[in-house]
Amino acid sequence: MEITGAEIFVRSLEAEGVEYIFGYPGGAVLHIYDALYTQDKVQHILVRHEQAATHAADGYARSNGKPGVVIVTSGPGATNAVTGIATAYMDSIPLVVFTGQVPTHLIGNDAFQEADNIGITRPCVKHNFLVKDVNDLAETIKKAFYVATTGRPGPVVVDIPKDITADKAAFSYPDKVSMRSYNPVHVGHSGQIKRAVKLMQTAKRPILYTGGGVILGNASESLTELAKILNFPVTNTLMGLGAYPATDTQFVGMLGMHGTYEANMAMHHCDVLIAIGARFDDRVTGHIEKFCPHATIVHVDIDPASISKNVKVDVPIVGCVDNVLKAMLNEIKNNDVHSDAVALKDWWQQIDEWRSKDCLKYDHASETIKPQFVVETLYKLTGGDAYITSDVGQHQMWAAQFYKFDKPRRWINSGGLGTMGFGLPAAMGVQFAHPDATVACITGEGSIQMCIQELSTCTQYSLPLKIINLNNGYLGMVRQWQEFFYQKRYAMSYMESLPDFVKLAESYGHVGMQITKPGDVEGALIEMLKLKDRLVFMDFLTDREENVYPMIPAGGGQNEMILV
Amino acid sequence: MRHIISILIENEAGALSRVAGLFSARGYNIESLTVAPTEDPSLSRMTLVTRGTEEIIEQITKQLNKLIDVVKLMDMTEGPHIEREMMLVKVLAEGDRRNELKRLSDIFRGRIIDVTDKTYTIELTGAGDKLDAFIQALDSGVIIEVVRSGVSGIARGDRALRL
């Protein structure tokens, strides 16, 4: 029996086990929306802007590991989605984004709501497909999910012209698909793994530097076991937080521009650097010429192109992080390998000395609310068990520094692209994935306004998010750089004409609170957490000119941190 | 250093733009690029000439391999290989020059493939430096137009780029 392309679309999503599709309708996708309307297996979530659809699907994917799914219409629907697609691309998040397209015979005619979706998205997707025949639709959808979720994950766009969704074909969804041009590597090279273990055995000042790949590759347990067996210090990148328990004594904190002093000093002085699922981003390395001058570098990554891209490595290992870590563990156990306990004792002593600088200290006696105090109190009250999303800027760094993530997939932020407006829609996606969990969005008054329309979506679906707005009236990170490097010329970093966030929240049917005194922070957060089934918008008026410390200034090495 | 990279790529709409887009997005340089379907119509073969340090060439080959449409590639420059380029040159050929140009074309093993009372069109095949030398040898005043195909390359001996 033949069915329409729109029905094939919906049945393919069912076959993929898709629970939610985040989207926004429009002319080119009306057949698909009609087909979605007549079934109840795939639930469509209506956002208020297509950017938010991609961020919500992204938050969903980051928090539970399944691919996020999006549908938008042609032209502006697709172009609005691009920021979210680029965000997912930079952080290697599996998304399948369906974009409507004008009918095949109109492509290239500058038709109403036509855009070259394949051309526009090409540089920010793992791959994209234009469906030109309804008979190819099901297989293309299968390929899109396969490509998005395997190897180094990433967003895949499927562009579907409207006539394809009306054309009919027989439906059969392939069980599996193979592509001769795409064969991701799974297992690491055993010789290289042996070399890496040898280095672990002889290292005097080792460090494990781990990134988002450990989370994407579900390798936290293996990483923790390896670190414990070896007694090596562990530092996580911004994307890797939660991959190793932050409350463990072997954790030296986040590294990089706003990482801890001890993490960056340990990186700078290490003799063996074991990089796992991390990509030597410029915010991590600081000045590349000054990066880890004494280190022999092992790099485990699923993407060969990430290896020796920024920093030349000595032992490259391409493979799934978890497979490689397990192979290392086997090698260690089977050969009764031990790390150098004597050298490590000295190394830990040195690290503890750096730690004693207490680089994250801030003024606890302040008359104004310190943003760090808000995050710290939230951490305490949620027992470290909440899902935290963030936007981009100072609040993001404070969230990363002061909320101690012990579990993977709890910290959801736009690390690579640094997309303001990410936090609220991402939190929606997280809440859909974990309906009973506490999901808090730590944000600022600048970022939150970039996707604030989603408060309406939260009303529609009764999403009980907790929004922690660290409101200092400035684009704080911009202001901080202007203070440090532009002689306090605060060009356009002052946020004038802010709305009354309490009233704004209330107008959408949510609860709003404004907190102005440090003494009220804890009580207000307790009250917020009691309102389990309501969205609560917490507007904290914080110290206006607090800075994020410590900091590696641009061009600095990891041993050149500015401390408080 | 100059590298010749041969690529087997799915013969699909947009495949070429993925390669070209990769080079512009990452700031790599393309000296020449040729592409046409192979004996298997589902595959195109692309020959790309680029320059860069060893690190950059390594990144280029890795990034190309990462493109989903790229099936296989080979850096010709890593082993013995043959490179060829075809050039068509239209020259002013009047009076005494006609014989002179014919002789020059013969010396370079060119063929005159179109003749008018005022012009010759010469076809010449060879490595890039031979084509350069021919242009050098011509009096610049006589050149009307030059068309070069870009480099094609193939490995010598048993080494082959195939599925």
Contacts between the chains, C-beta under 8 A, distances in Angstrom:
chain1	res1	chain2	res2	distance
A	118	B	14	5.9
A	119	B	14	7.9
A	119	B	17	7.1
A	122	B	14	7.6
A	122	B	17	6.8
A	122	B	18	6.4
A	122	B	21	5.5
A	123	B	21	5.9
A	123	B	25	5.1
A	126	B	68	7.2
A	127	B	68	4.2
A	127	B	69	8.0
A	130	B	13	7.2
A	130	B	14	7.4
A	147	B	68	6.2
A	179	B	68	7.2
A	180	B	71	5.8
A	180	B	163	7.1
A	181	B	9	7.8
A	181	B	10	5.9
A	181	B	68	6.1
A	181	B	69	5.9
A	181	B	70	6.1
A	181	B	71	4.2
A	182	B	68	5.2
A	303	B	66	7.1
A	304	B	62	5.2
A	304	B	65	7.3
A	304	B	66	7.7
A	305	B	59	6.8
A	305	B	62	3.9
A	305	B	63	5.4
A	305	B	65	7.7
A	305	B	66	5.2
A	308	B	55	7.1
A	308	B	58	6.8
A	309	B	59	6.1
A	312	B	55	7.4
